[in-house]
Amino acid sequence: MSSVSKTIAKVPRVKKFVIKPFKHDYSKIEDSVMTTLRELASSFQQILMGNAKGLSFEALYRRVYTLCIHFHGKRVYTLMQLVIRAAAMLNYNRGCAFALMISDCCMFLNNAYAKRHNKPTSQELFQQFYEERRARALERINAIFPSVWREYYLKPGGLFTTKTAKQERWIQASLTRNSGV
């Protein structure tokens, strides 16, 4: 045998190359998701407290986008519901402003997850929660002051009229002059 054939014979056979599927470590992914959700909750809380100056809305949008892309939209939507409900407990103008800021962060969630699953968007949720709060308050007022409320607050000259004290004195004076004649 020649030396060439001896070297070829000594070359070991190559094993078949097999591509193994990627194994996800779901515990690390779940930890990452929970960390991101905690960061979002903290950021939304800062928005509600009025400390939104140091927040990057682009970074918040990216976090929401990433979670939605990786099929965690339901968790983000639940978090958004809680935050919007808290915003609806504020007065209307402040709550509406905060709901708009949160809506900016959750724009992808509104356009992708909410519409796909036929759920209300963040602005619709705010209106819904605010109207529920208002209706409950009116029910409580009606339960406490069933007839007195209507008689006192809605009558002319009651709490909801806009007459000034000068106009009121003029009306009283004209009524007493006319009754004495």
Secondary structure in CASP SS format (residue, H / E / C, confidence):
PFRMAT SS
TARGET T0000
AUTHOR 0000-0000-0000
METHOD secondary structure of the structure
MODEL  1
M C 1.00
S C 1.00
S H 1.00
V H 1.00
S H 1.00
K H 1.00
T H 1.00
I H 1.00
A H 1.00
K H 1.00
V C 1.00
P C 1.00
R C 1.00
V C 1.00
K C 1.00
K C 1.00
F C 1.00
V C 1.00
I C 1.00
K C 1.00
P C 1.00
F C 1.00
K C 1.00
H C 1.00
D C 1.00
Y H 1.00
S H 1.00
K H 1.00
I H 1.00
E H 1.00
D H 1.00
S H 1.00
V H 1.00
M H 1.00
T H 1.00
T H 1.00
L H 1.00
R H 1.00
E H 1.00
L H 1.00
A H 1.00
S H 1.00
S H 1.00
F H 1.00
Q H 1.00
Q H 1.00
I H 1.00
L H 1.00
M H 1.00
G C 1.00
N C 1.00
A C 1.00
K C 1.00
G C 1.00
L C 1.00
S C 1.00
F H 1.00
E H 1.00
A H 1.00
L H 1.00
Y H 1.00
R H 1.00
R H 1.00
V H 1.00
Y H 1.00
T H 1.00
L H 1.00
C H 1.00
I H 1.00
H C 1.00
F C 1.00
H C 1.00
G H 1.00
K H 1.00
R H 1.00
V H 1.00
Y H 1.00
T H 1.00
L H 1.00
M H 1.00
Q H 1.00
L H 1.00
V H 1.00
I H 1.00
R H 1.00
A H 1.00
A H 1.00
A H 1.00
M C 1.00
L C 1.00
N C 1.00
Y H 1.00
N H 1.00
R H 1.00
G H 1.00
C H 1.00
A H 1.00
F H 1.00
A H 1.00
L H 1.00
M H 1.00
I H 1.00
S H 1.00
D H 1.00
C H 1.00
C C 1.00
M H 1.00
F H 1.00
L H 1.00
N H 1.00
N H 1.00
A H 1.00
Y H 1.00
A H 1.00
K H 1.00
R H 1.00
H C 1.00
N C 1.00
K C 1.00
P C 1.00
T C 1.00
S H 1.00
Q H 1.00
E H 1.00
L H 1.00
F H 1.00
Q H 1.00
Q H 1.00
F H 1.00
Y H 1.00
E H 1.00
E H 1.00
R H 1.00
R H 1.00
A H 1.00
R H 1.00
A H 1.00
L H 1.00
E H 1.00
R H 1.00
I H 1.00
N H 1.00
A H 1.00
I H 1.00
F C 1.00
P C 1.00
S C 1.00
V H 1.00
W H 1.00
R H 1.00
E H 1.00
Y H 1.00
Y H 1.00
L C 1.00
K C 1.00
P C 1.00
G C 1.00
G C 1.00
L C 1.00
F C 1.00
T C 1.00
T C 1.00
K C 1.00
T C 1.00
A H 1.00
K H 1.00
Q H 1.00
E H 1.00
R H 1.00
W H 1.00
I H 1.00
Q H 1.00
A H 1.00
S H 1.00
L H 1.00
T H 1.00
R H 1.00
N H 1.00
S H 1.00
G H 1.00
V C 1.00
END
